[in-house]
Amino acid sequence: MIFYFSGCGNSRHVAETLAAGLNDTLIFIPEAAREGRYEYELAEGERLGFVFPVYSWAPPKLVIDFIEKLKVKVGPSTLRQAQGPQGSGTLNYLYFACTCGDNCGHTERVFRKAVEEKSWSLSACFSVQMPETYIGMAGFKLDTSKNAQLKINRSDDMLTRYIPRLINKEHFSEMVVGSLAWLKTYLVNPGFNRSATDDSKYYVTEACIHCGKCVEVCPLKNITLEEGCPKWNGNCTMCMACYHHCPVNAIQYGKATVGKGQYYFGKKG
Protein backbone atom coordinates (compact mmCIF):
# COMPACT_ATOMS: atom_id res chain seq x y z
CA MET A 1 0.00 0.00 0.00
CA ILE A 2 1.34 3.42 -1.01
CA PHE A 3 0.02 6.73 0.30
CA TYR A 4 1.01 9.66 -1.86
CA PHE A 5 0.62 13.38 -2.34
CA SER A 6 1.36 15.33 -5.51
CA GLY A 7 0.43 18.72 -6.89
CA CYS A 8 2.19 19.05 -10.23
CA GLY A 9 2.64 15.36 -10.98
CA ASN A 10 6.27 14.60 -10.14
CA SER A 11 5.46 12.61 -7.00
CA ARG A 12 2.42 11.04 -8.68
CA HIS A 13 4.71 9.72 -11.41
CA VAL A 14 7.05 8.24 -8.81
CA ALA A 15 4.15 6.74 -6.86
CA GLU A 16 2.56 5.22 -9.97
CA THR A 17 5.89 3.78 -11.10
CA LEU A 18 6.50 2.21 -7.69
CA ALA A 19 2.93 0.89 -7.47
CA ALA A 20 3.25 -0.76 -10.88
CA GLY A 21 6.61 -2.32 -10.05
CA LEU A 22 5.54 -3.48 -6.60
CA ASN A 23 1.96 -4.40 -7.52
CA ASP A 24 0.74 -2.13 -4.73
CA THR A 25 -2.40 -0.07 -4.19
CA LEU A 26 -2.24 3.74 -4.42
CA ILE A 27 -4.11 6.04 -2.05
CA PHE A 28 -4.19 9.82 -2.58
CA ILE A 29 -3.65 11.46 0.80
CA PRO A 30 -5.78 14.62 0.28
CA GLU A 31 -8.74 12.57 -0.91
CA ALA A 32 -8.46 10.13 1.99
CA ALA A 33 -8.20 13.02 4.46
CA ARG A 34 -11.24 14.80 3.00
CA GLU A 35 -13.28 11.62 3.37
CA GLY A 36 -11.95 10.87 6.86
CA ARG A 37 -10.43 7.57 5.75
CA TYR A 38 -7.64 7.01 8.27
CA GLU A 39 -8.06 3.28 9.05
CA TYR A 40 -6.50 0.64 6.79
CA GLU A 41 -5.60 -3.03 6.86
CA LEU A 42 -2.36 -4.50 5.55
CA ALA A 43 -1.75 -8.13 4.72
CA GLU A 44 0.83 -9.74 6.93
CA GLY A 45 4.27 -8.78 5.58
CA GLU A 46 2.88 -6.13 3.24
CA ARG A 47 4.98 -3.01 2.63
CA LEU A 48 3.72 0.42 3.69
CA GLY A 49 5.02 3.25 1.52
CA PHE A 50 4.71 7.03 1.30
CA VAL A 51 5.56 9.26 -1.65
CA PHE A 52 5.51 13.04 -1.47
CA PRO A 53 7.31 16.18 -2.64
CA VAL A 54 9.70 18.05 -0.36
CA TYR A 55 8.34 21.45 0.64
CA SER A 56 10.96 23.82 2.00
CA TRP A 57 13.29 20.95 2.98
CA ALA A 58 10.73 18.85 4.88
CA PRO A 59 7.65 16.73 4.20
CA PRO A 60 4.50 18.76 3.48
CA LYS A 61 2.58 19.49 6.67
CA LEU A 62 -0.50 17.75 5.29
CA VAL A 63 1.51 14.49 4.98
CA ILE A 64 2.68 14.65 8.60
CA ASP A 65 -0.84 15.52 9.76
CA PHE A 66 -2.21 12.52 7.89
CA ILE A 67 0.37 10.17 9.41
CA GLU A 68 -0.56 11.38 12.91
CA LYS A 69 -4.16 10.26 12.33
CA LEU A 70 -3.38 7.09 10.38
CA LYS A 71 -4.33 3.74 11.92
CA VAL A 72 -3.22 0.43 10.44
CA LYS A 73 -4.44 -3.05 11.16
CA VAL A 74 -1.75 -5.62 10.34
CA GLY A 75 -2.51 -9.06 8.97
CA PRO A 76 -5.28 -11.46 9.91
CA SER A 77 -4.65 -10.97 13.64
CA THR A 78 -6.32 -8.38 15.82
CA LEU A 79 -3.17 -6.31 16.17
CA ARG A 80 -3.97 -2.66 15.56
CA GLN A 81 -1.69 0.33 15.46
CA ALA A 82 -3.32 2.96 17.64
CA GLN A 83 -2.48 6.62 17.53
CA GLY A 84 0.60 7.60 19.49
CA PRO A 85 3.45 5.61 20.97
CA GLN A 86 1.21 3.24 22.94
CA GLY A 87 0.07 1.35 19.84
CA SER A 88 0.81 -2.40 19.82
CA GLY A 89 0.70 -3.06 16.07
CA THR A 90 3.84 -3.79 14.10
CA LEU A 91 4.66 -3.07 10.49
CA ASN A 92 6.96 -5.38 8.59
CA TYR A 93 8.44 -2.79 6.22
CA LEU A 94 7.89 0.97 5.98
CA TYR A 95 9.57 3.28 3.46
CA PHE A 96 9.21 6.64 1.79
CA ALA A 97 10.32 8.26 -1.45
CA CYS A 98 10.42 12.03 -1.73
CA THR A 99 10.84 14.22 -4.79
CA CYS A 100 12.90 17.41 -4.71
CA GLY A 101 14.35 19.90 -7.16
CA ASP A 102 17.86 19.72 -5.75
CA ASN A 103 18.11 18.55 -2.13
CA CYS A 104 15.80 17.65 0.72
CA GLY A 105 17.50 18.81 3.92
CA HIS A 106 16.59 16.72 6.96
CA THR A 107 13.32 15.40 5.51
CA GLU A 108 14.29 11.93 6.71
CA ARG A 109 14.64 13.10 10.32
CA VAL A 110 11.24 14.80 10.29
CA PHE A 111 9.52 11.79 8.73
CA ARG A 112 11.30 9.33 11.00
CA LYS A 113 10.21 11.26 14.09
CA ALA A 114 6.60 11.25 12.88
CA VAL A 115 6.46 7.48 12.43
CA GLU A 116 8.46 6.70 15.57
CA GLU A 117 5.85 8.60 17.57
CA LYS A 118 3.47 5.88 16.39
CA SER A 119 5.90 3.12 17.38
CA TRP A 120 6.67 2.41 13.73
CA SER A 121 10.18 1.95 12.35
CA LEU A 122 11.41 3.45 9.10
CA SER A 123 13.04 0.74 6.98
CA ALA A 124 14.14 2.64 3.88
CA CYS A 125 14.00 6.04 2.23
CA PHE A 126 15.34 7.77 -0.85
CA SER A 127 15.06 11.10 -2.62
CA VAL A 128 14.42 11.55 -6.32
CA GLN A 129 15.46 14.76 -8.06
CA MET A 130 12.67 15.98 -10.34
CA PRO A 131 11.97 19.23 -12.21
CA GLU A 132 11.43 22.32 -10.06
CA THR A 133 7.84 23.43 -9.47
CA TYR A 134 8.06 25.98 -6.65
CA ILE A 135 8.54 29.55 -7.87
CA GLY A 136 6.54 31.39 -5.22
CA MET A 137 9.46 33.50 -3.99
CA ALA A 138 12.06 35.73 -5.60
CA GLY A 139 15.12 33.74 -6.68
CA PHE A 140 13.24 30.50 -7.34
CA LYS A 141 12.92 29.47 -10.96
CA LEU A 142 12.03 26.48 -13.10
CA ASP A 143 14.53 24.14 -14.72
CA THR A 144 15.19 24.56 -18.40
CA SER A 145 13.28 22.10 -20.58
CA LYS A 146 16.52 20.21 -21.19
CA ASN A 147 17.39 19.92 -17.50
CA ALA A 148 13.82 18.96 -16.64
CA GLN A 149 13.90 16.06 -19.10
CA LEU A 150 17.31 14.96 -17.83
CA LYS A 151 15.95 14.80 -14.30
CA ILE A 152 12.94 12.78 -15.40
CA ASN A 153 15.11 10.32 -17.34
CA ARG A 154 17.45 9.89 -14.38
CA SER A 155 14.54 9.42 -12.01
CA ASP A 156 13.13 6.61 -14.12
CA ASP A 157 16.52 4.89 -14.10
CA MET A 158 16.71 5.30 -10.32
CA LEU A 159 13.26 3.85 -9.76
CA THR A 160 14.15 0.84 -11.92
CA ARG A 161 17.00 0.18 -9.49
CA TYR A 162 15.03 0.90 -6.32
CA ILE A 163 12.03 -1.31 -7.02
CA PRO A 164 13.94 -4.62 -6.60
CA ARG A 165 15.43 -3.30 -3.36
CA LEU A 166 11.96 -2.55 -2.02
CA ILE A 167 10.73 -5.96 -3.16
CA ASN A 168 13.60 -7.53 -1.23
CA LYS A 169 12.81 -5.28 1.75
CA GLU A 170 16.31 -3.91 2.01
CA HIS A 171 17.09 -1.37 4.70
CA PHE A 172 18.75 1.77 3.32
CA SER A 173 18.77 5.57 3.31
CA GLU A 174 19.83 7.38 0.14
CA MET A 175 18.93 11.03 0.51
CA VAL A 176 20.41 14.13 -1.10
CA VAL A 177 20.58 16.17 2.10
CA GLY A 178 22.45 19.23 0.78
CA SER A 179 24.23 22.00 2.61
CA LEU A 180 22.93 23.93 5.65
CA ALA A 181 20.37 21.18 6.12
CA TRP A 182 19.59 21.87 9.79
CA LEU A 183 19.05 25.57 9.12
CA LYS A 184 16.79 24.89 6.14
CA THR A 185 14.63 22.21 7.77
CA TYR A 186 14.32 23.52 11.31
CA LEU A 187 14.39 27.31 10.79
CA VAL A 188 13.30 28.03 7.20
CA ASN A 189 10.61 25.33 6.96
CA PRO A 190 8.55 26.48 9.98
CA GLY A 191 8.48 29.97 8.46
CA PHE A 192 7.32 28.52 5.16
CA ASN A 193 4.48 26.69 6.87
CA ARG A 194 3.45 29.82 8.79
CA SER A 195 3.49 32.39 6.00
CA ALA A 196 4.48 31.10 2.56
CA THR A 197 1.28 29.07 2.15
CA ASP A 198 -0.84 32.23 2.29
CA ASP A 199 -3.08 31.95 -0.76
CA SER A 200 -4.27 35.58 -0.54
CA LYS A 201 -1.44 36.54 -2.91
CA TYR A 202 -2.93 34.50 -5.75
CA TYR A 203 -4.80 36.48 -8.38
CA VAL A 204 -5.97 36.05 -11.94
CA THR A 205 -5.25 38.37 -14.86
CA GLU A 206 -7.57 39.46 -17.65
CA ALA A 207 -6.21 36.56 -19.69
CA CYS A 208 -8.42 34.14 -17.69
CA ILE A 209 -10.73 32.13 -19.96
CA HIS A 210 -12.93 30.91 -17.07
CA CYS A 211 -12.26 27.25 -17.88
CA GLY A 212 -12.16 25.98 -14.28
CA LYS A 213 -8.96 24.00 -14.77
CA CYS A 214 -7.57 25.45 -11.53
CA VAL A 215 -10.57 24.13 -9.62
CA GLU A 216 -10.12 20.70 -11.19
CA VAL A 217 -6.41 20.29 -10.39
CA CYS A 218 -6.30 21.69 -6.85
CA PRO A 219 -5.59 18.63 -4.66
CA LEU A 220 -7.12 20.25 -1.57
CA LYS A 221 -10.25 21.50 -3.40
CA ASN A 222 -9.36 24.97 -2.13
CA ILE A 223 -10.47 26.86 -5.26
CA THR A 224 -13.98 27.80 -6.29
CA LEU A 225 -15.25 29.89 -9.19
CA GLU A 226 -17.02 33.17 -8.54
CA GLU A 227 -18.46 34.82 -11.65
CA GLY A 228 -16.21 32.52 -13.65
CA CYS A 229 -12.97 33.50 -11.90
CA PRO A 230 -11.02 31.47 -9.33
CA LYS A 231 -11.23 32.25 -5.64
CA TRP A 232 -8.75 30.76 -3.17
CA ASN A 233 -10.33 29.83 0.16
CA GLY A 234 -7.52 29.72 2.69
CA ASN A 235 -6.60 26.03 2.70
CA CYS A 236 -3.48 26.06 0.53
CA THR A 237 -0.36 23.90 0.74
CA MET A 238 1.44 25.90 -2.00
CA CYS A 239 1.75 23.04 -4.47
CA MET A 240 1.19 25.63 -7.25
CA ALA A 241 -0.82 23.17 -9.35
CA CYS A 242 -3.31 25.92 -10.20
CA TYR A 243 -0.58 28.22 -11.49
CA HIS A 244 1.22 25.58 -13.55
CA HIS A 245 -1.88 24.00 -15.09
CA CYS A 246 -3.58 27.22 -16.20
CA PRO A 247 -3.81 26.88 -20.00
CA VAL A 248 -3.26 30.62 -20.55
CA ASN A 249 -0.91 31.35 -17.61
CA ALA A 250 -3.49 33.76 -16.17
CA ILE A 251 -2.83 32.83 -12.53
CA GLN A 252 -0.05 34.65 -10.68
CA TYR A 253 1.25 34.67 -7.11
CA GLY A 254 2.10 38.25 -6.23
CA LYS A 255 5.04 39.43 -8.32
CA ALA A 256 7.07 36.26 -7.68
CA THR A 257 5.72 34.17 -10.57
CA VAL A 258 5.51 36.80 -13.31
CA GLY A 259 7.36 35.68 -16.43
CA LYS A 260 8.70 32.46 -14.92
CA GLY A 261 6.89 29.95 -17.13
CA GLN A 262 5.05 26.78 -16.20
CA TYR A 263 5.77 23.10 -15.62
CA TYR A 264 3.80 20.05 -14.64
CA PHE A 265 4.63 16.42 -15.28
CA GLY A 266 3.56 15.54 -18.80
CA LYS A 267 3.25 19.14 -20.00
CA LYS A 268 3.98 19.46 -23.70
CA GLY A 269 6.24 22.21 -24.99
Secondary structure, DSSP 8 states (H G I E B T S, - for coil): -EEE--SSSHHHHHHHHHHHHHT--EEEHHHHHHTT--EEEE-TT-EEEEEEE-SSSS--HHHHHHHHH-EEEESSSS-EE-SSTT-----SEEEEEEEESS--TTHHHHHHHHHHTTT----EEEEEE-------STT-----HHHHHHHHHHHHHHHHHHHHHHHTT--EEE----TTHHHIIIIIHHHIIIIIT-GGGEEE-TT-----HHHHH-TT--EEEETTEEEE-S------HHHHH-TT--EEETTTTTT-----TT---
